[in-house]
């Protein structure tokens, strides 16, 4: 009987604890958390310094605080104001990434109690390549402050980068892992990274002939919120941006490798974003007269122009 009551008591405690966690998430205020995070970061930056060994340590003998050497970036993300703090130890000599490009890099990630939760120390590692839109927002805002380096091949045929951009940046939890956290990062925890940027690739994630930056239709610098056909796949990752069953790369009518300058009906909307390419009032998807899922092979009048590009078909 005692075991039965003990089991019921434990179940009650677990249920109460889970309920408290759920209530905390339901009552979460991201605006207030952003202010808390900034206070935490400023306090840390004022009490720590950048050592000659390129580490971060607690000030004990009047060393120059990090707060005196970092730059501040004001960021509005999801309509919330955040501050990121970054330091450029070396700017680098090559290309500079946008928030939407791919990068090859070395890094070490830390919590503010200096516990390292992740790292990559080799350019040959699978953890060295990233496409920035796939990462947490802090990375997308932090990396454009650095330029790539120069590739060098060593005698053992391994490679690295010299004169690479490097430094560190601190991000609030709202630009990191938020109020969910991860296995090694607590909810609402600011973090920081040391980085070295080896290489930048101007990315075309979906290989459709339109680079990621050009898939930023609204021009706000963020490709994640551009979804022309509203299929929940952002254009930069969608091989058919207007969902007309003609792949974006196949809407390159003039064959110059750039679908952006093809506008058959001259309405100011490129074919790859236009669900009625020829302006005849029929959607391209409905000009698939043989119903095989491919509008490109339907030519009713036999003039060599597919119906979806032929206003007089």
N, C-alpha and C positions, 0 to 999 in steps of 0.2 A: 504493500500500500504506500509506504514511504517513497519507493522508487517511482510509483505512478505519479505522486504529487510533485516529486522532484522533476520528472520529465515535463509535466505540465508547466511548472515554473520556468524551466529553461525555454520551452516553446514560447511562453509569454514574453520573456526577456528578449528573445530573438525577434519576435514580431514587433515589440515596442521599439527595438533598435532600428529595424528596417523602416518602420513608420517614421521615426525621427529623421532617417536619411532621406526618405522620400519628401518629407516636409521641407527639409533644408533645400533640396533641389527645386521644389515647387516655389519656394520663397526667395530663390536666388535673384540678386539684383546685380546685373553685370556692370552698371554704371558705378554703383558704390564699390564694387570689387576692383574696378579699374583705378579708383582713387586710393584704395587700400594698397594695391600692388605698387602704385607709384611711390607712396610713402615708404614702403618696404625697400624698394629699389634705391631710392635716394639715400636712405639710412645706410644701406650696404655700401653704396658708392662713396659715401662720406667717411666710412670707417675702414675701407680697404684700399690697397694700392697695387700697382703693377710693378712686379719685381724685375731686376735686371735679368733674371732667368726666364722672363716672360711667363710668370705665374701671377696669380692673384692671392694676396695674403693680407692679414689683419695689420692695421697700422699700430705700431708700438713705439716708434721713435721719431714721430713727426714727419713721416714720409708723405709725399704728395698724394692726396686722395684721388681715387679714380674719378670722382665727381668733377675734379678740376681739369681732366684731360679728355673726357668723353664728349661726344656731340649728342645732341638731342634731336630726335625726329618725332614730330607730332603727326599722328596717324588717326584717321577716322575709318573705322572698320565696323560694319554692321550698325552704323549710325552711333557708334560709341567712340569717345575720344580716348586715345591711348598715347603713351609716351614710350618710345624705345630709346635706348642709350647705346651708342656704338663708338668704337675706337679703331682707327685705321693706323696700324703699325707700319704697313707698307701698302701703297695703293695698287701696285702691279703695273704691268707694261702693255698688256694686250686689250682684248675686247672687254667691254663692260656688259654684264647681263641685265636684261629687263626682268621684271617679276614673272615673265612667262617663258623664259628660256630654260635650257638644260645646262647643267654644270657638273664638272668633275672636281672633287675637293677632298681635303682632309679636315677632320673636325674632332672636337671633344666637347661633350655637353655636361654641364654641372647644375646641381641645385645650389641655392644660396648658402647651404651649410657645407659647400665644397665637396659634395659626394658626386663622383662622376657616374652618370647613368648610361652613357653611350659614347662610342668613339669609332673613328676610322683612321688608321695611320698608314694606309697603303693605297697608292693610286691604282694598283692592280686588283684591289678588292671589289667585289660586287656592290659594296656599300659606298663606293666612291662616286657613283653617277646618280644624279637626281634631276627630275623635271620639276621646276619650281612650283607650278600650279598644283602639284600633287602633295606639297608639303604644308606644314602649319604656316599660318600667315607671317609669323615672325621671321621665318627664313625668306619669304618672298620680299619682305621689306628690307631685311638686313643685307642680303647679298649684293644688291645693286650698288652698294658703297665701295665695292672692290672690283679690281680688274684681274683678268687672267695673267698667267706667267708665260714663260718661254719653255717649250718642251726640250728636254735634253735626254740623250741616250747614253747610258753608262757602259763601261767596258764589259760588264757582265750581261749586257743587252737588256737590262731592266731600264726603266725610265722614270723621270720625275719632272718637276717644273722649277725653274729658277726665276727670281724676281717676281714671284707670284704675290698677288694681293693677300694680305693677312691682317688679322686683328681679332677683335671679339665684339659681341653685342649681347645686350641684356634685353629680355622681352618679358612683358607682363603676362600673367596667366591667360588673359583674354586673347593674346596673340600666340599662345602656346597650346597647352592641353586643357585649358578651361576648367570648369568645375567638375569635370569627370576625372581628369588626371590619367595616369597610366599605372602599370604595375610598379614602376620605380619612381613615379612623380606623383605627389599628393595633389588632390583637387585644389585649385586656386593657388598654385605655386609658381612664382616667377622663376625663370631659369636663365642660364647664359651659356654661350658657346664660344670657344676659340675656333677660328677657321683659317684655312689656307685655300685660295681659289686657284686651281691649276688650269682648267680649260672651260671655255664657254662655247656652247653650240646654239646657234639661232634655231630654235626648235620648231618643227612641224609635227606635232604629236600624232596626228591621224594620217600623215603622209598624203594629204589631199592637194598639195601644191600651194596652199595658203599657210604661211608661217603663223605660229601662235599669236604673235603681236598683231597681225592683221585680222585675226578673228575676234579682236576686241571691238565689237561693232559699236558699242556706246562710248568708246573712247575714254573709259574711266581707269584704264590700266589693269583691269582685272578681267581675265578671260573666263572666269568661273561663272559669271552671271550673264553670259551671252548665249542664248539658246533660241535661235530663230524659229525652229519648228516646234518648240515647247515639248520636246520628247524627253526632257530631263537629262539629256546628254549635251553638255556645252559644245558649242561649235568647234572648239579647238580639238575635241576628241571625237567628233561626229563625222563620219565619212560621207554623209548625205545631209548637209546642213539645212536644206529646206524640205526634206522628206518627200521629194517628188519622184523617188525611185531612180534618179539619175545621180550617180556618185559625183561629189564635188569635183573630183579630178577629171571626170568625163564631161563636165560642163565647160571645159576649156575649148570652146568651139574653134578658135583660130589656131590652136595647137602650139601656142608659144610658151606653154608651161605655166601660164598664169591665169587661173580662172577668174581673177578679179576684174579683168578688162573685157569680159564677154557679156554684152547686154543686148540680146537679140531685138527686144522690143523697144530699146532706147528709152526706158522709163526711169533710168537712174538707179535701178537695182540690178546688180549683176545676176546672171542666170543662176549661179549656185545658191543665191539667197531668194530667188524669185520662183514662186510656185506656179506662175503662168509665164513661161519664158517668151512666148511669141505674142503675148498681149491680145489673144483672140477671145478672151473670156472663158476659156476652158483651162482648168488646172492641168499642168503637165501630167500628173498622175492619172488623170482621166483620159489622156490621149494614148493610153496603152490599149489600142483597139483589139489586139489579139489576146489580151489578158494573160500574158506570160510574165508579168512583173517587170518588163523592160520596155519603157517608152521609146528607147533609141532605135528599135527595129520596126517601127510602125510608120509606113509611108503610103498613105491612102491614094494620093494622086500620082505616085510613081515618079516624082520629079527629083528624087535623090535627097530630099530634105525631110527628115523625120517630122511627123505631125506636130510634135511639141515645139519645134522651131519654125514651123510653117504656118503663118497666119491665114494662108489660103490653102488648107489641106483638104 
